[in-house]
Amino acid sequence: MARRYSYDLRMKIFKAVEDEGLSIVKACKIFNISRNTIYRWKHLK
């Protein structure tokens, strides 16, 4: 079963990508999360 990520983690990743200019690929490595997950979250936002 897929692991559910917290809303706080989602907001922390968006802040790093959008406000601080971190690339999605680097954010994936730092937060240990897949690119697909971030793109899906971005689409939902």
mmCIF file of the N, C-alpha and C atoms, coordinates in Angstrom:
data_MODEL
# 
_entry.id   MODEL 
# 
loop_
_atom_site.group_PDB 
_atom_site.id 
_atom_site.type_symbol 
_atom_site.label_atom_id 
_atom_site.label_alt_id 
_atom_site.label_comp_id 
_atom_site.label_asym_id 
_atom_site.label_entity_id 
_atom_site.label_seq_id 
_atom_site.pdbx_PDB_ins_code 
_atom_site.Cartn_x 
_atom_site.Cartn_y 
_atom_site.Cartn_z 
_atom_site.occupancy 
_atom_site.B_iso_or_equiv 
_atom_site.pdbx_formal_charge 
_atom_site.auth_seq_id 
_atom_site.auth_comp_id 
_atom_site.auth_asym_id 
_atom_site.auth_atom_id 
_atom_site.pdbx_PDB_model_num 
ATOM 1   N N  . MET A 1 1  ? 0.836  -1.175 0.000   1.00 0.00 ? 1  MET A N  1 
ATOM 2   C CA . MET A 1 1  ? 0.000  0.000  0.000   1.00 0.00 ? 1  MET A CA 1 
ATOM 3   C C  . MET A 1 1  ? 0.886  1.245  0.000   1.00 0.00 ? 1  MET A C  1 
ATOM 4   N N  . ALA A 1 2  ? 0.453  2.267  -0.704  1.00 0.00 ? 2  ALA A N  1 
ATOM 5   C CA . ALA A 1 2  ? 1.231  3.492  -0.829  1.00 0.00 ? 2  ALA A CA 1 
ATOM 6   C C  . ALA A 1 2  ? 1.278  4.249  0.493   1.00 0.00 ? 2  ALA A C  1 
ATOM 7   N N  . ARG A 1 3  ? 2.399  4.884  0.702   1.00 0.00 ? 3  ARG A N  1 
ATOM 8   C CA . ARG A 1 3  ? 2.586  5.685  1.913   1.00 0.00 ? 3  ARG A CA 1 
ATOM 9   C C  . ARG A 1 3  ? 1.946  7.057  1.722   1.00 0.00 ? 3  ARG A C  1 
ATOM 10  N N  . ARG A 1 4  ? 1.261  7.516  2.709   1.00 0.00 ? 4  ARG A N  1 
ATOM 11  C CA . ARG A 1 4  ? 0.615  8.819  2.643   1.00 0.00 ? 4  ARG A CA 1 
ATOM 12  C C  . ARG A 1 4  ? 1.538  9.871  3.250   1.00 0.00 ? 4  ARG A C  1 
ATOM 13  N N  . TYR A 1 5  ? 1.765  10.943 2.507   1.00 0.00 ? 5  TYR A N  1 
ATOM 14  C CA . TYR A 1 5  ? 2.635  12.019 2.971   1.00 0.00 ? 5  TYR A CA 1 
ATOM 15  C C  . TYR A 1 5  ? 1.813  13.101 3.652   1.00 0.00 ? 5  TYR A C  1 
ATOM 16  N N  . SER A 1 6  ? 2.420  13.771 4.596   1.00 0.00 ? 6  SER A N  1 
ATOM 17  C CA . SER A 1 6  ? 1.702  14.800 5.345   1.00 0.00 ? 6  SER A CA 1 
ATOM 18  C C  . SER A 1 6  ? 1.553  16.077 4.519   1.00 0.00 ? 6  SER A C  1 
ATOM 19  N N  . TYR A 1 7  ? 0.565  16.841 4.889   1.00 0.00 ? 7  TYR A N  1 
ATOM 20  C CA . TYR A 1 7  ? 0.316  18.127 4.237   1.00 0.00 ? 7  TYR A CA 1 
ATOM 21  C C  . TYR A 1 7  ? 1.497  19.069 4.481   1.00 0.00 ? 7  TYR A C  1 
ATOM 22  N N  . ASP A 1 8  ? 2.084  19.002 5.669   1.00 0.00 ? 8  ASP A N  1 
ATOM 23  C CA . ASP A 1 8  ? 3.236  19.847 5.998   1.00 0.00 ? 8  ASP A CA 1 
ATOM 24  C C  . ASP A 1 8  ? 4.420  19.561 5.078   1.00 0.00 ? 8  ASP A C  1 
ATOM 25  N N  . LEU A 1 9  ? 4.664  18.294 4.800   1.00 0.00 ? 9  LEU A N  1 
ATOM 26  C CA . LEU A 1 9  ? 5.753  17.929 3.895   1.00 0.00 ? 9  LEU A CA 1 
ATOM 27  C C  . LEU A 1 9  ? 5.483  18.483 2.503   1.00 0.00 ? 9  LEU A C  1 
ATOM 28  N N  . ARG A 1 10 ? 4.258  18.368 2.043   1.00 0.00 ? 10 ARG A N  1 
ATOM 29  C CA . ARG A 1 10 ? 3.886  18.888 0.730   1.00 0.00 ? 10 ARG A CA 1 
ATOM 30  C C  . ARG A 1 10 ? 4.153  20.393 0.649   1.00 0.00 ? 10 ARG A C  1 
ATOM 31  N N  . MET A 1 11 ? 3.750  21.124 1.676   1.00 0.00 ? 11 MET A N  1 
ATOM 32  C CA . MET A 1 11 ? 3.957  22.574 1.679   1.00 0.00 ? 11 MET A CA 1 
ATOM 33  C C  . MET A 1 11 ? 5.445  22.931 1.767   1.00 0.00 ? 11 MET A C  1 
ATOM 34  N N  . LYS A 1 12 ? 6.207  22.148 2.525   1.00 0.00 ? 12 LYS A N  1 
ATOM 35  C CA . LYS A 1 12 ? 7.644  22.382 2.643   1.00 0.00 ? 12 LYS A CA 1 
ATOM 36  C C  . LYS A 1 12 ? 8.334  22.191 1.286   1.00 0.00 ? 12 LYS A C  1 
ATOM 37  N N  . ILE A 1 13 ? 7.914  21.169 0.544   1.00 0.00 ? 13 ILE A N  1 
ATOM 38  C CA . ILE A 1 13 ? 8.492  20.916 -0.775  1.00 0.00 ? 13 ILE A CA 1 
ATOM 39  C C  . ILE A 1 13 ? 8.112  22.026 -1.746  1.00 0.00 ? 13 ILE A C  1 
ATOM 40  N N  . PHE A 1 14 ? 6.845  22.448 -1.747  1.00 0.00 ? 14 PHE A N  1 
ATOM 41  C CA . PHE A 1 14 ? 6.427  23.534 -2.632  1.00 0.00 ? 14 PHE A CA 1 
ATOM 42  C C  . PHE A 1 14 ? 7.172  24.822 -2.315  1.00 0.00 ? 14 PHE A C  1 
ATOM 43  N N  . LYS A 1 15 ? 7.386  25.088 -1.041  1.00 0.00 ? 15 LYS A N  1 
ATOM 44  C CA . LYS A 1 15 ? 8.120  26.295 -0.657  1.00 0.00 ? 15 LYS A CA 1 
ATOM 45  C C  . LYS A 1 15 ? 9.547  26.232 -1.183  1.00 0.00 ? 15 LYS A C  1 
ATOM 46  N N  . ALA A 1 16 ? 10.184 25.086 -1.052  1.00 0.00 ? 16 ALA A N  1 
ATOM 47  C CA . ALA A 1 16 ? 11.557 24.933 -1.524  1.00 0.00 ? 16 ALA A CA 1 
ATOM 48  C C  . ALA A 1 16 ? 11.642 25.082 -3.041  1.00 0.00 ? 16 ALA A C  1 
ATOM 49  N N  . VAL A 1 17 ? 10.679 24.539 -3.751  1.00 0.00 ? 17 VAL A N  1 
ATOM 50  C CA . VAL A 1 17 ? 10.705 24.585 -5.214  1.00 0.00 ? 17 VAL A CA 1 
ATOM 51  C C  . VAL A 1 17 ? 10.308 25.963 -5.733  1.00 0.00 ? 17 VAL A C  1 
ATOM 52  N N  . GLU A 1 18 ? 9.231  26.502 -5.237  1.00 0.00 ? 18 GLU A N  1 
ATOM 53  C CA . GLU A 1 18 ? 8.701  27.746 -5.791  1.00 0.00 ? 18 GLU A CA 1 
ATOM 54  C C  . GLU A 1 18 ? 9.382  28.991 -5.226  1.00 0.00 ? 18 GLU A C  1 
ATOM 55  N N  . ASP A 1 19 ? 9.571  29.057 -3.934  1.00 0.00 ? 19 ASP A N  1 
ATOM 56  C CA . ASP A 1 19 ? 10.110 30.267 -3.314  1.00 0.00 ? 19 ASP A CA 1 
ATOM 57  C C  . ASP A 1 19 ? 11.639 30.313 -3.328  1.00 0.00 ? 19 ASP A C  1 
ATOM 58  N N  . GLU A 1 20 ? 12.263 29.174 -3.095  1.00 0.00 ? 20 GLU A N  1 
ATOM 59  C CA . GLU A 1 20 ? 13.718 29.150 -2.982  1.00 0.00 ? 20 GLU A CA 1 
ATOM 60  C C  . GLU A 1 20 ? 14.406 28.754 -4.279  1.00 0.00 ? 20 GLU A C  1 
ATOM 61  N N  . GLY A 1 21 ? 13.639 28.390 -5.303  1.00 0.00 ? 21 GLY A N  1 
ATOM 62  C CA . GLY A 1 21 ? 14.206 28.089 -6.612  1.00 0.00 ? 21 GLY A CA 1 
ATOM 63  C C  . GLY A 1 21 ? 14.872 26.731 -6.735  1.00 0.00 ? 21 GLY A C  1 
ATOM 64  N N  . LEU A 1 22 ? 14.568 25.821 -5.850  1.00 0.00 ? 22 LEU A N  1 
ATOM 65  C CA . LEU A 1 22 ? 15.127 24.473 -5.906  1.00 0.00 ? 22 LEU A CA 1 
ATOM 66  C C  . LEU A 1 22 ? 14.471 23.714 -7.052  1.00 0.00 ? 22 LEU A C  1 
ATOM 67  N N  . SER A 1 23 ? 15.254 22.951 -7.809  1.00 0.00 ? 23 SER A N  1 
ATOM 68  C CA . SER A 1 23 ? 14.663 22.177 -8.902  1.00 0.00 ? 23 SER A CA 1 
ATOM 69  C C  . SER A 1 23 ? 13.877 20.999 -8.334  1.00 0.00 ? 23 SER A C  1 
ATOM 70  N N  . ILE A 1 24 ? 12.929 20.522 -9.100  1.00 0.00 ? 24 ILE A N  1 
ATOM 71  C CA . ILE A 1 24 ? 12.112 19.389 -8.656  1.00 0.00 ? 24 ILE A CA 1 
ATOM 72  C C  . ILE A 1 24 ? 12.975 18.147 -8.477  1.00 0.00 ? 24 ILE A C  1 
ATOM 73  N N  . VAL A 1 25 ? 13.940 17.956 -9.361  1.00 0.00 ? 25 VAL A N  1 
ATOM 74  C CA . VAL A 1 25 ? 14.823 16.790 -9.258  1.00 0.00 ? 25 VAL A CA 1 
ATOM 75  C C  . VAL A 1 25 ? 15.623 16.831 -7.955  1.00 0.00 ? 25 VAL A C  1 
ATOM 76  N N  . LYS A 1 26 ? 16.159 18.002 -7.616  1.00 0.00 ? 26 LYS A N  1 
ATOM 77  C CA . LYS A 1 26 ? 16.920 18.124 -6.365  1.00 0.00 ? 26 LYS A CA 1 
ATOM 78  C C  . LYS A 1 26 ? 16.014 17.960 -5.153  1.00 0.00 ? 26 LYS A C  1 
ATOM 79  N N  . ALA A 1 27 ? 14.803 18.496 -5.235  1.00 0.00 ? 27 ALA A N  1 
ATOM 80  C CA . ALA A 1 27 ? 13.851 18.344 -4.130  1.00 0.00 ? 27 ALA A CA 1 
ATOM 81  C C  . ALA A 1 27 ? 13.522 16.870 -3.914  1.00 0.00 ? 27 ALA A C  1 
ATOM 82  N N  . CYS A 1 28 ? 13.399 16.126 -5.001  1.00 0.00 ? 28 CYS A N  1 
ATOM 83  C CA . CYS A 1 28 ? 13.125 14.684 -4.896  1.00 0.00 ? 28 CYS A CA 1 
ATOM 84  C C  . CYS A 1 28 ? 14.229 13.972 -4.132  1.00 0.00 ? 28 CYS A C  1 
ATOM 85  N N  . LYS A 1 29 ? 15.451 14.325 -4.434  1.00 0.00 ? 29 LYS A N  1 
ATOM 86  C CA . LYS A 1 29 ? 16.581 13.681 -3.764  1.00 0.00 ? 29 LYS A CA 1 
ATOM 87  C C  . LYS A 1 29 ? 16.673 14.091 -2.297  1.00 0.00 ? 29 LYS A C  1 
ATOM 88  N N  . ILE A 1 30 ? 16.455 15.373 -2.026  1.00 0.00 ? 30 ILE A N  1 
ATOM 89  C CA . ILE A 1 30 ? 16.563 15.867 -0.650  1.00 0.00 ? 30 ILE A CA 1 
ATOM 90  C C  . ILE A 1 30 ? 15.471 15.277 0.239   1.00 0.00 ? 30 ILE A C  1 
ATOM 91  N N  . PHE A 1 31 ? 14.233 15.274 -0.262  1.00 0.00 ? 31 PHE A N  1 
ATOM 92  C CA . PHE A 1 31 ? 13.096 14.826 0.540   1.00 0.00 ? 31 PHE A CA 1 
ATOM 93  C C  . PHE A 1 31 ? 12.771 13.344 0.355   1.00 0.00 ? 31 PHE A C  1 
ATOM 94  N N  . ASN A 1 32 ? 13.544 12.668 -0.510  1.00 0.00 ? 32 ASN A N  1 
ATOM 95  C CA . ASN A 1 32 ? 13.362 11.234 -0.764  1.00 0.00 ? 32 ASN A CA 1 
ATOM 96  C C  . ASN A 1 32 ? 11.922 10.915 -1.186  1.00 0.00 ? 32 ASN A C  1 
ATOM 97  N N  . ILE A 1 33 ? 11.504 11.564 -2.254  1.00 0.00 ? 33 ILE A N  1 
ATOM 98  C CA . ILE A 1 33 ? 10.149 11.423 -2.770  1.00 0.00 ? 33 ILE A CA 1 
ATOM 99  C C  . ILE A 1 33 ? 10.238 11.378 -4.295  1.00 0.00 ? 33 ILE A C  1 
ATOM 100 N N  . SER A 1 34 ? 9.319  10.730 -4.953  1.00 0.00 ? 34 SER A N  1 
ATOM 101 C CA . SER A 1 34 ? 9.407  10.591 -6.405  1.00 0.00 ? 34 SER A CA 1 
ATOM 102 C C  . SER A 1 34 ? 8.976  11.863 -7.131  1.00 0.00 ? 34 SER A C  1 
ATOM 103 N N  . ARG A 1 35 ? 9.547  12.045 -8.330  1.00 0.00 ? 35 ARG A N  1 
ATOM 104 C CA . ARG A 1 35 ? 9.169  13.188 -9.164  1.00 0.00 ? 35 ARG A CA 1 
ATOM 105 C C  . ARG A 1 35 ? 7.697  13.143 -9.501  1.00 0.00 ? 35 ARG A C  1 
ATOM 106 N N  . ASN A 1 36 ? 7.207  11.968 -9.792  1.00 0.00 ? 36 ASN A N  1 
ATOM 107 C CA . ASN A 1 36 ? 5.803  11.803 -10.158 1.00 0.00 ? 36 ASN A CA 1 
ATOM 108 C C  . ASN A 1 36 ? 4.879  12.306 -9.052  1.00 0.00 ? 36 ASN A C  1 
ATOM 109 N N  . THR A 1 37 ? 5.233  12.050 -7.814  1.00 0.00 ? 37 THR A N  1 
ATOM 110 C CA . THR A 1 37 ? 4.423  12.516 -6.684  1.00 0.00 ? 37 THR A CA 1 
ATOM 111 C C  . THR A 1 37 ? 4.368  14.037 -6.653  1.00 0.00 ? 37 THR A C  1 
ATOM 112 N N  . ILE A 1 38 ? 5.512  14.680 -6.831  1.00 0.00 ? 38 ILE A N  1 
ATOM 113 C CA . ILE A 1 38 ? 5.538  16.147 -6.810  1.00 0.00 ? 38 ILE A CA 1 
ATOM 114 C C  . ILE A 1 38 ? 4.728  16.715 -7.966  1.00 0.00 ? 38 ILE A C  1 
ATOM 115 N N  . TYR A 1 39 ? 4.859  16.129 -9.153  1.00 0.00 ? 39 TYR A N  1 
ATOM 116 C CA . TYR A 1 39 ? 4.083  16.616 -10.298 1.00 0.00 ? 39 TYR A CA 1 
ATOM 117 C C  . TYR A 1 39 ? 2.582  16.417 -10.083 1.00 0.00 ? 39 TYR A C  1 
ATOM 118 N N  . ARG A 1 40 ? 2.190  15.310 -9.466  1.00 0.00 ? 40 ARG A N  1 
ATOM 119 C CA . ARG A 1 40 ? 0.763  15.099 -9.165  1.00 0.00 ? 40 ARG A CA 1 
ATOM 120 C C  . ARG A 1 40 ? 0.262  16.129 -8.162  1.00 0.00 ? 40 ARG A C  1 
ATOM 121 N N  . TRP A 1 41 ? 1.058  16.403 -7.138  1.00 0.00 ? 41 TRP A N  1 
ATOM 122 C CA . TRP A 1 41 ? 0.676  17.416 -6.154  1.00 0.00 ? 41 TRP A CA 1 
ATOM 123 C C  . TRP A 1 41 ? 0.547  18.780 -6.805  1.00 0.00 ? 41 TRP A C  1 
ATOM 124 N N  . LYS A 1 42 ? 1.488  19.073 -7.712  1.00 0.00 ? 42 LYS A N  1 
ATOM 125 C CA . LYS A 1 42 ? 1.470  20.365 -8.402  1.00 0.00 ? 42 LYS A CA 1 
ATOM 126 C C  . LYS A 1 42 ? 0.191  20.498 -9.228  1.00 0.00 ? 42 LYS A C  1 
ATOM 127 N N  . HIS A 1 43 ? -0.218 19.408 -9.838  1.00 0.00 ? 43 HIS A N  1 
ATOM 128 C CA . HIS A 1 43 ? -1.441 19.409 -10.644 1.00 0.00 ? 43 HIS A CA 1 
ATOM 129 C C  . HIS A 1 43 ? -2.677 19.607 -9.764  1.00 0.00 ? 43 HIS A C  1 
ATOM 130 N N  . LEU A 1 44 ? -2.657 19.058 -8.564  1.00 0.00 ? 44 LEU A N  1 
ATOM 131 C CA . LEU A 1 44 ? -3.790 19.191 -7.645  1.00 0.00 ? 44 LEU A CA 1 
ATOM 132 C C  . LEU A 1 44 ? -3.901 20.587 -7.055  1.00 0.00 ? 44 LEU A C  1 
ATOM 133 N N  . LYS A 1 45 ? -2.782 21.265 -6.950  1.00 0.00 ? 45 LYS A N  1 
ATOM 134 C CA . LYS A 1 45 ? -2.736 22.578 -6.300  1.00 0.00 ? 45 LYS A CA 1 
ATOM 135 C C  . LYS A 1 45 ? -3.503 23.611 -7.023  1.00 0.00 ? 45 LYS A C  1 
# 
